[in-house]
Amino acid sequence: MAAEQEPADPLAPQPASGDAEGRPETRDLRRYSTVEELLKEKLSEAIGGWRGAVESAIPTLLFAVVWSVRRDLREALLAAGAAALVFLVLRVLQRQDVRFILYAAAGVGISAFFALRSGRAEDAFLPGMIQNAGLLVLLVVTNLLRWPVFGFVVGVAEPEVFAQDPTWWRKHRGIITVACRLAWVLVALNVVRLGIMVPLYFAEQVAALAVAKVALGWPAYLVALTAMGAILVRGRTPIDTTAAGS
């Protein structure tokens, strides 16, 4: 019986000719000169580019604005849902990927469930705070264990390799190091979000929650992306093509 073939490492040196050189994942990853360059492109793909990020943020922004102006929970939820629906229809008509707007629609639906179930407008913000807390714990624990979440972003971006070896990226210390740095930026962002929004939630300050949600949502995320971008642009961590394991 033939021995099981070891999963290929897309960053490992490849022979000058043969099937390995022709595989899409090999051609893709070996064209990067640094880890930062690799992660910058994969992170952009993971959030659907700028359009995907904006489409995910606008329904939440509309909820906050309509609530601040109208003080009507149902109207605010309907405005957010309508925005998500418009973006979804546009994506379908253009035959483009609808994953990211579906994520936004799911967020609106969950927020509506919490708020309508309790009848308290501040509960529309509760799912987001729970998500932030869960993400904060996940990022800290995985960083401390040297299994950064952003490493998996790189891993799943190469589905054929990921299917064979989901941890191939851990063979490269540079990827682990830079992925941890990016995760600490999001740790700081979520600490700030929770530090401001949790007290406002318990004080039932709905208008202040709406303002904080807007300010600490897309604008704060842009700041975090800028910080991560600086790490990726200024960094020059070499890709180790000779790594054999973690």
MARLOSE-34998 format. One record per residue (C-alpha): residue in three letters; x, y, z; residue number from 1. Coordinates in steps of 0.5 Angstrom, whole numbers, plus 500, padded with zeros to 3 digits. Layout:
! residues N
<atom><res>Ala</res><X>X</X><Y>Y</Y><Z>Z</Z><n>NUM</n></atom>
...
***
This chain:
! residues 246
<atom><res>Met</res><X>500</X><Y>500</Y><Z>500</Z><n>1</n></atom>
<atom><res>Ala</res><X>503</X><Y>507</Y><Z>498</Z><n>2</n></atom>
<atom><res>Ala</res><X>505</X><Y>512</Y><Z>504</Z><n>3</n></atom>
<atom><res>Glu</res><X>500</X><Y>518</Y><Z>505</Z><n>4</n></atom>
<atom><res>Gln</res><X>503</X><Y>524</Y><Z>501</Z><n>5</n></atom>
<atom><res>Glu</res><X>505</X><Y>530</Y><Z>506</Z><n>6</n></atom>
<atom><res>Pro</res><X>501</X><Y>536</Y><Z>505</Z><n>7</n></atom>
<atom><res>Ala</res><X>505</X><Y>541</Y><Z>500</Z><n>8</n></atom>
<atom><res>Asp</res><X>507</X><Y>547</Y><Z>504</Z><n>9</n></atom>
<atom><res>Pro</res><X>505</X><Y>553</Y><Z>499</Z><n>10</n></atom>
<atom><res>Leu</res><X>511</X><Y>557</Y><Z>501</Z><n>11</n></atom>
<atom><res>Ala</res><X>517</X><Y>552</Y><Z>501</Z><n>12</n></atom>
<atom><res>Pro</res><X>522</X><Y>552</Y><Z>495</Z><n>13</n></atom>
<atom><res>Gln</res><X>519</X><Y>548</Y><Z>489</Z><n>14</n></atom>
<atom><res>Pro</res><X>522</X><Y>544</Y><Z>483</Z><n>15</n></atom>
<atom><res>Ala</res><X>524</X><Y>548</Y><Z>477</Z><n>16</n></atom>
<atom><res>Ser</res><X>519</X><Y>544</Y><Z>473</Z><n>17</n></atom>
<atom><res>Gly</res><X>513</X><Y>539</Y><Z>475</Z><n>18</n></atom>
<atom><res>Asp</res><X>506</X><Y>540</Y><Z>478</Z><n>19</n></atom>
<atom><res>Ala</res><X>508</X><Y>543</Y><Z>484</Z><n>20</n></atom>
<atom><res>Glu</res><X>510</X><Y>549</Y><Z>480</Z><n>21</n></atom>
<atom><res>Gly</res><X>504</X><Y>550</Y><Z>476</Z><n>22</n></atom>
<atom><res>Arg</res><X>499</X><Y>549</Y><Z>482</Z><n>23</n></atom>
<atom><res>Pro</res><X>495</X><Y>556</Y><Z>483</Z><n>24</n></atom>
<atom><res>Glu</res><X>497</X><Y>556</Y><Z>491</Z><n>25</n></atom>
<atom><res>Thr</res><X>504</X><Y>556</Y><Z>489</Z><n>26</n></atom>
<atom><res>Arg</res><X>504</X><Y>561</Y><Z>484</Z><n>27</n></atom>
<atom><res>Asp</res><X>500</X><Y>565</Y><Z>488</Z><n>28</n></atom>
<atom><res>Leu</res><X>504</X><Y>565</Y><Z>495</Z><n>29</n></atom>
<atom><res>Arg</res><X>511</X><Y>565</Y><Z>492</Z><n>30</n></atom>
<atom><res>Arg</res><X>510</X><Y>572</Y><Z>488</Z><n>31</n></atom>
<atom><res>Tyr</res><X>510</X><Y>575</Y><Z>495</Z><n>32</n></atom>
<atom><res>Ser</res><X>517</X><Y>578</Y><Z>498</Z><n>33</n></atom>
<atom><res>Thr</res><X>515</X><Y>579</Y><Z>505</Z><n>34</n></atom>
<atom><res>Val</res><X>510</X><Y>577</Y><Z>510</Z><n>35</n></atom>
<atom><res>Glu</res><X>507</X><Y>584</Y><Z>511</Z><n>36</n></atom>
<atom><res>Glu</res><X>505</X><Y>584</Y><Z>503</Z><n>37</n></atom>
<atom><res>Leu</res><X>502</X><Y>577</Y><Z>503</Z><n>38</n></atom>
<atom><res>Leu</res><X>497</X><Y>579</Y><Z>509</Z><n>39</n></atom>
<atom><res>Lys</res><X>495</X><Y>585</Y><Z>507</Z><n>40</n></atom>
<atom><res>Glu</res><X>492</X><Y>582</Y><Z>500</Z><n>41</n></atom>
<atom><res>Lys</res><X>489</X><Y>576</Y><Z>504</Z><n>42</n></atom>
<atom><res>Leu</res><X>486</X><Y>581</Y><Z>509</Z><n>43</n></atom>
<atom><res>Ser</res><X>483</X><Y>585</Y><Z>504</Z><n>44</n></atom>
<atom><res>Glu</res><X>480</X><Y>579</Y><Z>501</Z><n>45</n></atom>
<atom><res>Ala</res><X>477</X><Y>577</Y><Z>507</Z><n>46</n></atom>
<atom><res>Ile</res><X>473</X><Y>583</Y><Z>509</Z><n>47</n></atom>
<atom><res>Gly</res><X>471</X><Y>583</Y><Z>501</Z><n>48</n></atom>
<atom><res>Gly</res><X>475</X><Y>589</Y><Z>500</Z><n>49</n></atom>
<atom><res>Trp</res><X>473</X><Y>596</Y><Z>501</Z><n>50</n></atom>
<atom><res>Arg</res><X>466</X><Y>595</Y><Z>498</Z><n>51</n></atom>
<atom><res>Gly</res><X>464</X><Y>589</Y><Z>503</Z><n>52</n></atom>
<atom><res>Ala</res><X>467</X><Y>593</Y><Z>509</Z><n>53</n></atom>
<atom><res>Val</res><X>462</X><Y>599</Y><Z>507</Z><n>54</n></atom>
<atom><res>Glu</res><X>456</X><Y>595</Y><Z>506</Z><n>55</n></atom>
<atom><res>Ser</res><X>457</X><Y>591</Y><Z>512</Z><n>56</n></atom>
<atom><res>Ala</res><X>457</X><Y>598</Y><Z>516</Z><n>57</n></atom>
<atom><res>Ile</res><X>452</X><Y>602</Y><Z>513</Z><n>58</n></atom>
<atom><res>Pro</res><X>446</X><Y>598</Y><Z>516</Z><n>59</n></atom>
<atom><res>Thr</res><X>449</X><Y>599</Y><Z>523</Z><n>60</n></atom>
<atom><res>Leu</res><X>450</X><Y>606</Y><Z>522</Z><n>61</n></atom>
<atom><res>Leu</res><X>443</X><Y>607</Y><Z>519</Z><n>62</n></atom>
<atom><res>Phe</res><X>440</X><Y>604</Y><Z>525</Z><n>63</n></atom>
<atom><res>Ala</res><X>444</X><Y>609</Y><Z>530</Z><n>64</n></atom>
<atom><res>Val</res><X>442</X><Y>615</Y><Z>526</Z><n>65</n></atom>
<atom><res>Val</res><X>434</X><Y>614</Y><Z>525</Z><n>66</n></atom>
<atom><res>Trp</res><X>434</X><Y>612</Y><Z>533</Z><n>67</n></atom>
<atom><res>Ser</res><X>438</X><Y>618</Y><Z>535</Z><n>68</n></atom>
<atom><res>Val</res><X>433</X><Y>622</Y><Z>530</Z><n>69</n></atom>
<atom><res>Arg</res><X>426</X><Y>619</Y><Z>531</Z><n>70</n></atom>
<atom><res>Arg</res><X>427</X><Y>615</Y><Z>538</Z><n>71</n></atom>
<atom><res>Asp</res><X>423</X><Y>609</Y><Z>534</Z><n>72</n></atom>
<atom><res>Leu</res><X>425</X><Y>602</Y><Z>535</Z><n>73</n></atom>
<atom><res>Arg</res><X>422</X><Y>599</Y><Z>529</Z><n>74</n></atom>
<atom><res>Glu</res><X>423</X><Y>605</Y><Z>524</Z><n>75</n></atom>
<atom><res>Ala</res><X>431</X><Y>604</Y><Z>526</Z><n>76</n></atom>
<atom><res>Leu</res><X>431</X><Y>597</Y><Z>525</Z><n>77</n></atom>
<atom><res>Leu</res><X>427</X><Y>597</Y><Z>519</Z><n>78</n></atom>
<atom><res>Ala</res><X>432</X><Y>603</Y><Z>516</Z><n>79</n></atom>
<atom><res>Ala</res><X>437</X><Y>598</Y><Z>517</Z><n>80</n></atom>
<atom><res>Gly</res><X>434</X><Y>592</Y><Z>514</Z><n>81</n></atom>
<atom><res>Ala</res><X>432</X><Y>596</Y><Z>508</Z><n>82</n></atom>
<atom><res>Ala</res><X>439</X><Y>598</Y><Z>507</Z><n>83</n></atom>
<atom><res>Ala</res><X>442</X><Y>591</Y><Z>508</Z><n>84</n></atom>
<atom><res>Leu</res><X>436</X><Y>589</Y><Z>503</Z><n>85</n></atom>
<atom><res>Val</res><X>438</X><Y>594</Y><Z>498</Z><n>86</n></atom>
<atom><res>Phe</res><X>445</X><Y>592</Y><Z>498</Z><n>87</n></atom>
<atom><res>Leu</res><X>443</X><Y>585</Y><Z>497</Z><n>88</n></atom>
<atom><res>Val</res><X>439</X><Y>586</Y><Z>491</Z><n>89</n></atom>
<atom><res>Leu</res><X>445</X><Y>590</Y><Z>488</Z><n>90</n></atom>
<atom><res>Arg</res><X>450</X><Y>584</Y><Z>489</Z><n>91</n></atom>
<atom><res>Val</res><X>445</X><Y>579</Y><Z>486</Z><n>92</n></atom>
<atom><res>Leu</res><X>443</X><Y>583</Y><Z>480</Z><n>93</n></atom>
<atom><res>Gln</res><X>451</X><Y>585</Y><Z>479</Z><n>94</n></atom>
<atom><res>Arg</res><X>452</X><Y>577</Y><Z>480</Z><n>95</n></atom>
<atom><res>Gln</res><X>457</X><Y>579</Y><Z>485</Z><n>96</n></atom>
<atom><res>Asp</res><X>459</X><Y>575</Y><Z>492</Z><n>97</n></atom>
<atom><res>Val</res><X>454</X><Y>576</Y><Z>497</Z><n>98</n></atom>
<atom><res>Arg</res><X>457</X><Y>573</Y><Z>503</Z><n>99</n></atom>
<atom><res>Phe</res><X>459</X><Y>580</Y><Z>506</Z><n>100</n></atom>
<atom><res>Ile</res><X>452</X><Y>583</Y><Z>506</Z><n>101</n></atom>
<atom><res>Leu</res><X>449</X><Y>577</Y><Z>508</Z><n>102</n></atom>
<atom><res>Tyr</res><X>453</X><Y>578</Y><Z>515</Z><n>103</n></atom>
<atom><res>Ala</res><X>451</X><Y>585</Y><Z>515</Z><n>104</n></atom>
<atom><res>Ala</res><X>443</X><Y>582</Y><Z>515</Z><n>105</n></atom>
<atom><res>Ala</res><X>444</X><Y>577</Y><Z>520</Z><n>106</n></atom>
<atom><res>Gly</res><X>447</X><Y>582</Y><Z>525</Z><n>107</n></atom>
<atom><res>Val</res><X>441</X><Y>587</Y><Z>523</Z><n>108</n></atom>
<atom><res>Gly</res><X>436</X><Y>581</Y><Z>525</Z><n>109</n></atom>
<atom><res>Ile</res><X>440</X><Y>579</Y><Z>531</Z><n>110</n></atom>
<atom><res>Ser</res><X>440</X><Y>586</Y><Z>534</Z><n>111</n></atom>
<atom><res>Ala</res><X>432</X><Y>586</Y><Z>532</Z><n>112</n></atom>
<atom><res>Phe</res><X>431</X><Y>580</Y><Z>536</Z><n>113</n></atom>
<atom><res>Phe</res><X>434</X><Y>582</Y><Z>542</Z><n>114</n></atom>
<atom><res>Ala</res><X>431</X><Y>589</Y><Z>542</Z><n>115</n></atom>
<atom><res>Leu</res><X>424</X><Y>587</Y><Z>540</Z><n>116</n></atom>
<atom><res>Arg</res><X>424</X><Y>581</Y><Z>545</Z><n>117</n></atom>
<atom><res>Ser</res><X>425</X><Y>586</Y><Z>551</Z><n>118</n></atom>
<atom><res>Gly</res><X>422</X><Y>592</Y><Z>548</Z><n>119</n></atom>
<atom><res>Arg</res><X>429</X><Y>596</Y><Z>550</Z><n>120</n></atom>
<atom><res>Ala</res><X>432</X><Y>600</Y><Z>545</Z><n>121</n></atom>
<atom><res>Glu</res><X>439</X><Y>599</Y><Z>548</Z><n>122</n></atom>
<atom><res>Asp</res><X>438</X><Y>591</Y><Z>547</Z><n>123</n></atom>
<atom><res>Ala</res><X>440</X><Y>592</Y><Z>540</Z><n>124</n></atom>
<atom><res>Phe</res><X>447</X><Y>594</Y><Z>542</Z><n>125</n></atom>
<atom><res>Leu</res><X>448</X><Y>588</Y><Z>546</Z><n>126</n></atom>
<atom><res>Pro</res><X>449</X><Y>583</Y><Z>541</Z><n>127</n></atom>
<atom><res>Gly</res><X>455</X><Y>587</Y><Z>538</Z><n>128</n></atom>
<atom><res>Met</res><X>458</X><Y>588</Y><Z>545</Z><n>129</n></atom>
<atom><res>Ile</res><X>457</X><Y>580</Y><Z>546</Z><n>130</n></atom>
<atom><res>Gln</res><X>461</X><Y>579</Y><Z>540</Z><n>131</n></atom>
<atom><res>Asn</res><X>466</X><Y>584</Y><Z>542</Z><n>132</n></atom>
<atom><res>Ala</res><X>467</X><Y>581</Y><Z>548</Z><n>133</n></atom>
<atom><res>Gly</res><X>468</X><Y>574</Y><Z>545</Z><n>134</n></atom>
<atom><res>Leu</res><X>473</X><Y>576</Y><Z>540</Z><n>135</n></atom>
<atom><res>Leu</res><X>477</X><Y>580</Y><Z>545</Z><n>136</n></atom>
<atom><res>Val</res><X>478</X><Y>573</Y><Z>549</Z><n>137</n></atom>
<atom><res>Leu</res><X>479</X><Y>569</Y><Z>543</Z><n>138</n></atom>
<atom><res>Leu</res><X>484</X><Y>574</Y><Z>540</Z><n>139</n></atom>
<atom><res>Val</res><X>488</X><Y>574</Y><Z>547</Z><n>140</n></atom>
<atom><res>Val</res><X>488</X><Y>567</Y><Z>548</Z><n>141</n></atom>
<atom><res>Thr</res><X>490</X><Y>565</Y><Z>541</Z><n>142</n></atom>
<atom><res>Asn</res><X>496</X><Y>570</Y><Z>541</Z><n>143</n></atom>
<atom><res>Leu</res><X>498</X><Y>568</Y><Z>548</Z><n>144</n></atom>
<atom><res>Leu</res><X>498</X><Y>561</Y><Z>545</Z><n>145</n></atom>
<atom><res>Arg</res><X>502</X><Y>563</Y><Z>538</Z><n>146</n></atom>
<atom><res>Trp</res><X>496</X><Y>561</Y><Z>534</Z><n>147</n></atom>
<atom><res>Pro</res><X>494</X><Y>568</Y><Z>532</Z><n>148</n></atom>
<atom><res>Val</res><X>487</X><Y>568</Y><Z>528</Z><n>149</n></atom>
<atom><res>Phe</res><X>490</X><Y>572</Y><Z>522</Z><n>150</n></atom>
<atom><res>Gly</res><X>494</X><Y>566</Y><Z>521</Z><n>151</n></atom>
<atom><res>Phe</res><X>488</X><Y>562</Y><Z>519</Z><n>152</n></atom>
<atom><res>Val</res><X>486</X><Y>568</Y><Z>515</Z><n>153</n></atom>
<atom><res>Val</res><X>492</X><Y>566</Y><Z>511</Z><n>154</n></atom>
<atom><res>Gly</res><X>491</X><Y>559</Y><Z>511</Z><n>155</n></atom>
<atom><res>Val</res><X>484</X><Y>559</Y><Z>509</Z><n>156</n></atom>
<atom><res>Ala</res><X>486</X><Y>564</Y><Z>503</Z><n>157</n></atom>
<atom><res>Glu</res><X>489</X><Y>558</Y><Z>500</Z><n>158</n></atom>
<atom><res>Pro</res><X>483</X><Y>552</Y><Z>500</Z><n>159</n></atom>
<atom><res>Glu</res><X>487</X><Y>547</Y><Z>497</Z><n>160</n></atom>
<atom><res>Val</res><X>493</X><Y>547</Y><Z>501</Z><n>161</n></atom>
<atom><res>Phe</res><X>488</X><Y>548</Y><Z>507</Z><n>162</n></atom>
<atom><res>Ala</res><X>484</X><Y>542</Y><Z>506</Z><n>163</n></atom>
<atom><res>Gln</res><X>490</X><Y>538</Y><Z>506</Z><n>164</n></atom>
<atom><res>Asp</res><X>494</X><Y>542</Y><Z>512</Z><n>165</n></atom>
<atom><res>Pro</res><X>490</X><Y>547</Y><Z>516</Z><n>166</n></atom>
<atom><res>Thr</res><X>496</X><Y>549</Y><Z>520</Z><n>167</n></atom>
<atom><res>Trp</res><X>501</X><Y>550</Y><Z>514</Z><n>168</n></atom>
<atom><res>Trp</res><X>502</X><Y>557</Y><Z>516</Z><n>169</n></atom>
<atom><res>Arg</res><X>505</X><Y>555</Y><Z>522</Z><n>170</n></atom>
<atom><res>Lys</res><X>511</X><Y>553</Y><Z>519</Z><n>171</n></atom>
<atom><res>His</res><X>513</X><Y>560</Y><Z>518</Z><n>172</n></atom>
<atom><res>Arg</res><X>515</X><Y>564</Y><Z>524</Z><n>173</n></atom>
<atom><res>Gly</res><X>514</X><Y>570</Y><Z>520</Z><n>174</n></atom>
<atom><res>Ile</res><X>507</X><Y>569</Y><Z>519</Z><n>175</n></atom>
<atom><res>Ile</res><X>506</X><Y>568</Y><Z>526</Z><n>176</n></atom>
<atom><res>Thr</res><X>509</X><Y>574</Y><Z>528</Z><n>177</n></atom>
<atom><res>Val</res><X>506</X><Y>579</Y><Z>524</Z><n>178</n></atom>
<atom><res>Ala</res><X>499</X><Y>576</Y><Z>525</Z><n>179</n></atom>
<atom><res>Cys</res><X>500</X><Y>576</Y><Z>532</Z><n>180</n></atom>
<atom><res>Arg</res><X>502</X><Y>584</Y><Z>532</Z><n>181</n></atom>
<atom><res>Leu</res><X>495</X><Y>585</Y><Z>527</Z><n>182</n></atom>
<atom><res>Ala</res><X>491</X><Y>581</Y><Z>533</Z><n>183</n></atom>
<atom><res>Trp</res><X>494</X><Y>586</Y><Z>538</Z><n>184</n></atom>
<atom><res>Val</res><X>491</X><Y>592</Y><Z>534</Z><n>185</n></atom>
<atom><res>Leu</res><X>484</X><Y>589</Y><Z>534</Z><n>186</n></atom>
<atom><res>Val</res><X>485</X><Y>587</Y><Z>542</Z><n>187</n></atom>
<atom><res>Ala</res><X>486</X><Y>594</Y><Z>543</Z><n>188</n></atom>
<atom><res>Leu</res><X>480</X><Y>596</Y><Z>539</Z><n>189</n></atom>
<atom><res>Asn</res><X>475</X><Y>592</Y><Z>543</Z><n>190</n></atom>
<atom><res>Val</res><X>478</X><Y>594</Y><Z>550</Z><n>191</n></atom>
<atom><res>Val</res><X>476</X><Y>601</Y><Z>548</Z><n>192</n></atom>
<atom><res>Arg</res><X>469</X><Y>599</Y><Z>545</Z><n>193</n></atom>
<atom><res>Leu</res><X>467</X><Y>595</Y><Z>551</Z><n>194</n></atom>
<atom><res>Gly</res><X>470</X><Y>600</Y><Z>556</Z><n>195</n></atom>
<atom><res>Ile</res><X>466</X><Y>606</Y><Z>553</Z><n>196</n></atom>
<atom><res>Met</res><X>459</X><Y>602</Y><Z>551</Z><n>197</n></atom>
<atom><res>Val</res><X>458</X><Y>597</Y><Z>557</Z><n>198</n></atom>
<atom><res>Pro</res><X>457</X><Y>603</Y><Z>562</Z><n>199</n></atom>
<atom><res>Leu</res><X>453</X><Y>606</Y><Z>557</Z><n>200</n></atom>
<atom><res>Tyr</res><X>449</X><Y>600</Y><Z>556</Z><n>201</n></atom>
<atom><res>Phe</res><X>448</X><Y>599</Y><Z>564</Z><n>202</n></atom>
<atom><res>Ala</res><X>446</X><Y>607</Y><Z>565</Z><n>203</n></atom>
<atom><res>Glu</res><X>441</X><Y>606</Y><Z>559</Z><n>204</n></atom>
<atom><res>Gln</res><X>444</X><Y>611</Y><Z>555</Z><n>205</n></atom>
<atom><res>Val</res><X>441</X><Y>610</Y><Z>548</Z><n>206</n></atom>
<atom><res>Ala</res><X>443</X><Y>616</Y><Z>545</Z><n>207</n></atom>
<atom><res>Ala</res><X>450</X><Y>616</Y><Z>547</Z><n>208</n></atom>
<atom><res>Leu</res><X>450</X><Y>608</Y><Z>546</Z><n>209</n></atom>
<atom><res>Ala</res><X>448</X><Y>610</Y><Z>538</Z><n>210</n></atom>
<atom><res>Val</res><X>453</X><Y>615</Y><Z>538</Z><n>211</n></atom>
<atom><res>Ala</res><X>458</X><Y>611</Y><Z>541</Z><n>212</n></atom>
<atom><res>Lys</res><X>456</X><Y>605</Y><Z>536</Z><n>213</n></atom>
<atom><res>Val</res><X>457</X><Y>610</Y><Z>530</Z><n>214</n></atom>
<atom><res>Ala</res><X>464</X><Y>613</Y><Z>533</Z><n>215</n></atom>
<atom><res>Leu</res><X>467</X><Y>606</Y><Z>535</Z><n>216</n></atom>
<atom><res>Gly</res><X>464</X><Y>602</Y><Z>529</Z><n>217</n></atom>
<atom><res>Trp</res><X>467</X><Y>604</Y><Z>522</Z><n>218</n></atom>
<atom><res>Pro</res><X>471</X><Y>610</Y><Z>524</Z><n>219</n></atom>
<atom><res>Ala</res><X>475</X><Y>606</Y><Z>530</Z><n>220</n></atom>
<atom><res>Tyr</res><X>475</X><Y>600</Y><Z>525</Z><n>221</n></atom>
<atom><res>Leu</res><X>478</X><Y>605</Y><Z>520</Z><n>222</n></atom>
<atom><res>Val</res><X>483</X><Y>607</Y><Z>525</Z><n>223</n></atom>
<atom><res>Ala</res><X>485</X><Y>600</Y><Z>527</Z><n>224</n></atom>
<atom><res>Leu</res><X>486</X><Y>598</Y><Z>519</Z><n>225</n></atom>
<atom><res>Thr</res><X>490</X><Y>604</Y><Z>519</Z><n>226</n></atom>
<atom><res>Ala</res><X>495</X><Y>602</Y><Z>524</Z><n>227</n></atom>
<atom><res>Met</res><X>495</X><Y>595</Y><Z>521</Z><n>228</n></atom>
<atom><res>Gly</res><X>496</X><Y>598</Y><Z>515</Z><n>229</n></atom>
<atom><res>Ala</res><X>502</X><Y>601</Y><Z>518</Z><n>230</n></atom>
<atom><res>Ile</res><X>505</X><Y>595</Y><Z>520</Z><n>231</n></atom>
<atom><res>Leu</res><X>504</X><Y>591</Y><Z>514</Z><n>232</n></atom>
<atom><res>Val</res><X>507</X><Y>597</Y><Z>509</Z><n>233</n></atom>
<atom><res>Arg</res><X>513</X><Y>599</Y><Z>514</Z><n>234</n></atom>
<atom><res>Gly</res><X>514</X><Y>591</Y><Z>516</Z><n>235</n></atom>
<atom><res>Arg</res><X>520</X><Y>587</Y><Z>512</Z><n>236</n></atom>
<atom><res>Thr</res><X>519</X><Y>581</Y><Z>515</Z><n>237</n></atom>
<atom><res>Pro</res><X>522</X><Y>576</Y><Z>510</Z><n>238</n></atom>
<atom><res>Ile</res><X>518</X><Y>569</Y><Z>508</Z><n>239</n></atom>
<atom><res>Asp</res><X>522</X><Y>563</Y><Z>510</Z><n>240</n></atom>
<atom><res>Thr</res><X>521</X><Y>559</Y><Z>505</Z><n>241</n></atom>
<atom><res>Thr</res><X>526</X><Y>553</Y><Z>508</Z><n>242</n></atom>
<atom><res>Ala</res><X>521</X><Y>552</Y><Z>514</Z><n>243</n></atom>
<atom><res>Ala</res><X>520</X><Y>545</Y><Z>516</Z><n>244</n></atom>
<atom><res>Gly</res><X>515</X><Y>546</Y><Z>522</Z><n>245</n></atom>
<atom><res>Ser</res><X>513</X><Y>550</Y><Z>528</Z><n>246</n></atom>
***
